[in-house]
Amino acid sequence: MKAFDHVYSTDPRTNYLQELAGKLQVPVINNGIQLPAAIGNGFVKELIIEEGFFVRYYYFTLNHDLKFRWVTDSDRNEAMFKLLLDMELTNSGDDAEFIDQVSMDRSAILYTTDFDRTVLIKKGQQVSRLVLMFSKNWLEENYSEASEKIITTVNLLVQQNKPTFIAENMDEGQYLFAKELVTEMKQDHFPLIHVKTKSLILINSFLNRVVCRSSNDVNFTHCLHHNEIKKVEDRIKEYLDKPLPNLQVLAAEFNMSPATLQRHFKMVYGKSIYHYYLEKKLELGKTMIAAKSKSISEIAYTLGYNRINSFSKAFKKQYGVLPSDMSIYRASL
């Protein structure tokens, strides 16, 4: 798999497009670059609207999988924010947390750029991503009358090493409005005032929805579908003594795509659904071993393992000892 590394300098607002153009060995024309045919088809455009606020638009497909990595600059003092709106990206392939995948099902996601992140883009995926990027100073100057909740949100977002994702679904009206904006940005020439006006309206709409939230909703584990993900966890616990349904079945039960379910589950619990399920299953097995009410083979069967060797292997991988050695292990502690 090919990869491009992007290291944010002290001013990512002016260096990103030039860096990308240099790596791809293409010129910057009309505030954008065209992808070389060897890599794919499409373009990346960037417009500086005003000091501290600019718009970036990605529209392309790739000939092969590409992994983009961004590494933060610890010396950069001013906090920067990104509001991402995915317009028509089709998911394909494995699922992962937000920073490992690029499909967000028409959601708008606000996050800080003060953490290292990776985006995997699959071969043949149609990427149409609108990014509104702005500084903390710009946000405060332009939303000085905003409620204390927005300021609280901003303060949460800028805490180093604790990246917060604030996600909202775009309703049909917002989605169509964003489509109008990207349609203009696909043109070689367009009125800058149109882009600026539409961008400000989209940001205002997003922040207004954040204001309407309960204060408890703004935290480091918040993500789209948070309440549904809690229900998924409860459902998973019902299967600790039997095989877990496949991801497609589980996703359909909660009216999500498999990728959305997996991605947001990992955002909340820090691991994939299967690894969470296995961890809880083995945790239950450990508790049953400690209770000494059943033999190891009975416990393995109770937990849905057809072979005791499979249970023993998984148990040792998780805890470092075989189930049969647990009593010896506890005695040595």
Buried (B, 14 or more C-beta within 10 A) or exposed (E): EEEBEBEBBEEBBEBBBEBBBEEBEBEBEEBBBBBEEEBBEBBBBBBEBEEBBBBBBBBBBBBEBBBBBBEBBEEBEEBBBBBBBBBEBEBEEEBBBBBBBBBBBBBBBBBBBBBEBBBBBBBEBEBBBBBBBBBBEBBBEBBEEBBEBBBEBBEBBBEEEEBBBBBBBBEEEBBEBBBEBBEBBEEEEBEEEEBBEBBBBBBEBBBEBBEEBEEEEBEEEBBBBBEBBEEBBEBBEEBBEEEBBEBEEBBEEBEBBBBBBBBBBBBBBEBBBEEBBBEBBBEBBBEBBEEEEBEBBEBBBBBBBEEBEEBBEBBBEBBEBBBEBBEEEEEEE
